[in-house]
């Protein structure tokens, strides 16, 4: 992972956690983290999903979507449950990014939900 990409995911992780805390999410509970993967090539995406599954990750079923341009894209999420801790989530994001690069698909970051 190059420094520019690493910095981008670091900033994304910091910003998302900060926004959740500002909004009053419950920092004491684990959050459902969804890491997003995408590709225009279904076979590549399917291979990435199988690789992630073999690594022990909880992989959601791949889905087909259409971009505004009309181009078809395929996507799946890897779901984890984590404390809202920068180091834990950033390490996880680095792992997901490396998995995506290894499998020639796009890592589209992560998201989570507000917890009461």
VOBA-1610 file (N, C-alpha, C; in pm, whole numbers, padded with zeros to 5 digits, always signed):
BEGIN
Unk+00086-00117+00000Unk+00000+00000+00000Unk+00090+00123+00000Unk+00068+00213-00093Unk+00154+00332-00095Unk+00107+00434+00009Unk+00195+00529+00037Unk+00168+00625+00144Unk+00044+00710+00117Unk+00021+00746-00008Unk-00094+00830-00042Unk-00226+00755-00015Unk-00233+00629-00058Unk-00353+00549-00034Unk-00371+00522+00115Unk-00262+00493+00182Unk-00267+00470+00326Unk-00320+00593+00398Unk-00273+00709+00359Unk-00318+00834+00421Unk-00467+00858+00395Unk-00512+00826+00274Unk-00654+00843+00240Unk-00742+00757+00330Unk-00705+00630+00351Unk-00786+00542+00436Unk-00774+00581+00583Unk-00658+00633+00623Unk-00640+00683+00760Unk-00737+00800+00784Unk-00742+00895+00691Unk-00830+01012+00703Unk-00977+00972+00701Unk-01011+00877+00613Unk-01149+00827+00605Unk-01191+00767+00739Unk-01103+00685+00796Unk-01134+00618+00922Unk-01148+00719+01036Unk-01054+00813+01044Unk-01061+00916+01149Unk-01190+00997+01137Unk-01221+01040+01016Unk-01339+01126+00993Unk-01468+01052+01029Unk-01480+00927+00985Unk-01602+00851+01011Unk-01621+00828+01161Unk-01516+00790+01230Unk-01527+00768+01374Unk-01560+00899+01444Unk-01493+01008+01406Unk-01521+01139+01468Unk-01666+01180+01447Unk-01720+01161+01326Unk-01858+01197+01296Unk-01955+01116+01382Unk-01929+00987+01395Unk-02016+00901+01476Unk-02016+00946+01622Unk-01898+00978+01674Unk-01887+01022+01814Unk-01957+01156+01833Unk-01937+01248+01738Unk-02005+01378+01744Unk-02157+01362+01743Unk-02205+01265+01668Unk-02349+01240+01659Unk-02403+01168+01782Unk-02315+01122+01869Unk-02359+01060+01993Unk-02373+00909+01990Unk-02305+00842+01896Unk-02312+00696+01894Unk-02259+00639+02025Unk-02305+00523+02061Unk-02262+00458+02184Unk-02124+00397+02162Unk-02021+00460+02219Unk-01883+00414+02201Unk-01852+00288+02280Unk-01943+00250+02370Unk-01918+00134+02457Unk-01955+00001+02391Unk-02030+00005+02282Unk-02074-00119+02217Unk-01999-00141+02086Unk-01994-00266+02043Unk-01934-00297+01914Unk-02025-00244+01803Unk-01963-00202+01694Unk-02036-00154+01578Unk-02022-00255+01464Unk-02126-00265+01383Unk-02120-00348+01264Unk-02045-00269+01157Unk-01932-00323+01114Unk-01849-00256+01014Unk-01869-00329+00881Unk-01904-00254+00778Unk-01922-00311+00644Unk-01812-00258+00553Unk-01727-00348+00507Unk-01621-00313+00412Unk-01673-00343+00272Unk-01665-00243+00184Unk-01727-00251+00052Unk-01625-00284-00057Unk-01659-00381-00140Unk-01576-00423-00253Unk-01659-00415-00380Unk-01595-00379-00492Unk-01669-00367-00618Unk-01580-00399-00737Unk-01644-00439-00847Unk-01574-00464-00973Unk-01677-00469-01085Unk-01635-00434-01204Unk-01722-00449-01321Unk-01714-00593-01373Unk-01618-00670-01323Unk-01596-00809-01365Unk-01649-00902-01255Unk-01762-00968-01282Unk-01823-01053-01180Unk-01732-01166-01137Unk-01661-01227-01233Unk-01573-01340-01198Unk-01463-01297-01102Unk-01404-01181-01125Unk-01301-01131-01034Unk-01359-01105-00896Unk-01477-01045-00893Unk-01541-01014-00766Unk-01575-01143-00691Unk-01626-01241-00764Unk-01661-01368-00702Unk-01537-01437-00644Unk-01425-01431-00716Unk-01300-01489-00665Unk-01254-01416-00539Unk-01271-01285-00536Unk-01234-01208-00417Unk-01321-01248-00298Unk-01451-01268-00322Unk-01542-01309-00216Unk-01503-01447-00162Unk-01468-01538-00250Unk-01427-01673-00208Unk-01297-01665-00129Unk-01203-01584-00176Unk-01076-01566-00104Unk-01101-01512+00036Unk-01187-01411+00047Unk-01218-01352+00177Unk-01285-01455+00269Unk-01376-01535+00213Unk-01443-01638+00290Unk-01343-01740+00343Unk-01249-01780+00257Unk-01146-01876+00298Unk-01055-01818+00405Unk-01044-01685+00411Unk-00964-01618+00513Unk-01042-01607+00645Unk-01168-01651+00643Unk-01248-01652+00765Unk-01339-01532+00784Unk-01352-01449+00680Unk-01439-01331+00691Unk-01584-01366+00662Unk-01675-01287+00720Unk-01818-01298+00696Unk-01848-01219+00569Unk-01872-01290+00460Unk-01889-01229+00328Unk-02037-01228+00290Unk-02088-01111+00257Unk-02226-01097+00210Unk-02235-01145+00064Unk-02355-01180+00023Unk-02379-01224-00114Unk-02350-01111-00214Unk-02272-01139-00321Unk-02249-01035-00423Unk-02380-00990-00487Unk-02386-00860-00519Unk-02504-00802-00581Unk-02465-00725-00706Unk-02560-00709-00795Unk-02539-00633-00918Unk-02607-00497-00903Unk-02539-00394-00949Unk-02596-00260-00946Unk-02563-00192-01079Unk-02631-00080-01102Unk-02606-00005-01224Unk-02560+00135-01186Unk-02449+00178-01245Unk-02398+00313-01221Unk-02480+00414-01298Unk-02463+00542-01265Unk-02535+00648-01336Unk-02506+00645-01486Unk-02389+00595-01523Unk-02348+00587-01664Unk-02417+00472-01736Unk-02488+00386-01660Unk-02553+00270-01720Unk-02466+00146-01713Unk-02340+00163-01673Unk-02248+00050-01661Unk-02288-00038-01543Unk-02278-00170-01563Unk-02309-00264-01455Unk-02186-00280-01366Unk-02212-00290-01237Unk-02105-00312-01141Unk-02153-00417-01041Unk-02059-00492-00989Unk-02091-00596-00893Unk-02023-00561-00762Unk-02089-00593-00651Unk-02035-00554-00521Unk-02070-00655-00414Unk-01987-00659-00310Unk-02019-00736-00190Unk-01955-00666-00071Unk-02002-00701+00047Unk-01947-00647+00171Unk-01889-00759+00254Unk-01785-00725+00329Unk-01735-00810+00436Unk-01780-00741+00564Unk-01845-00817+00652Unk-01902-00760+00774Unk-01825-00809+00896Unk-01788-00714+00983Unk-01724-00748+01110Unk-01793-00672+01222Unk-01768-00712+01343Unk-01818-00642+01462Unk-01695-00594+01537Unk-01683-00463+01555Unk-01564-00407+01617Unk-01598-00297+01715Unk-01508-00278+01810Unk-01515-00160+01896Unk-01488-00040+01807Unk-01543+00074+01843Unk-01523+00195+01764Unk-01386+00253+01801Unk-01283+00181+01761Unk-01145+00213+01795Unk-01065+00234+01667Unk-00998+00349+01655Unk-00927+00382+01532Unk-00828+00274+01491Unk-00742+00230+01584Unk-00637+00134+01549Unk-00695+00002+01497Unk-00798-00047+01563Unk-00860-00174+01521Unk-00921-00160+01382Unk-00998-00055+01362Unk-01069-00040+01233Unk-00971-00005+01121Unk-00872+00078+01150Unk-00774+00112+01046Unk-00693-00010+01005Unk-00653-00093+01101Unk-00581-00217+01067Unk-00669-00306+00980Unk-00797-00312+01013Unk-00890-00392+00934Unk-00903-00334+00793Unk-00913-00202+00782Unk-00923-00138+00650Unk-00799-00166+00566Unk-00681-00164+00628Unk-00557-00195+00554Unk-00562-00339+00501Unk-00608-00431+00585Unk-00620-00571+00542Unk-00716-00584+00424Unk-00829-00514+00432Unk-00929-00521+00324Unk-00875-00459+00196Unk-00804-00349+00208Unk-00745-00284+00091Unk-00646-00379+00024Unk-00562-00444+00104Unk-00463-00537+00049Unk-00530-00656-00018Unk-00639-00705+00042Unk-00716-00814-00018Unk-00770-00772-00155Unk-00826-00652-00162Unk-00881-00602-00289Unk-00772-00592-00396Unk-00657-00538-00358Unk-00546-00526-00455Unk-00500-00663-00502Unk-00489-00756-00409Unk-00446-00892-00441Unk-00542-00957-00540Unk-00670-00927-00528Unk-00774-00990-00610Unk-00816-00904-00730Unk-00752-00789-00749Unk-00780-00700-00862Unk-00924-00649-00865Unk-00976-00615-00746Unk-01107-00551-00734Unk-01088-00420-00658Unk-01192-00339-00651Unk-01182-00211-00582Unk-01228-00224-00438Unk-01151-00165-00346Unk-01196-00151-00208Unk-01258-00013-00199Unk-01384-00008-00160Unk-01459+00118-00160Unk-01482+00169-00018Unk-01391+00132+00073Unk-01399+00184+00209Unk-01494+00107+00298Unk-01524+00165+00412Unk-01610+00100+00510Unk-01712+00199+00563Unk-01814+00141+00620Unk-01918+00222+00683Unk-01974+00145+00800Unk-02055+00214+00879Unk-02119+00151+00994Unk-02247+00226+01025Unk-02313+00183+01130Unk-02439+00243+01170Unk-02427+00307+01306Unk-02511+00405+01329Unk-02522+00469+01460Unk-02574+00366+01558Unk-02513+00359+01675Unk-02559+00266+01778Unk-02613+00345+01898Unk-02729+00304+01948Unk-02790+00370+02065Unk-02710+00344+02190
//
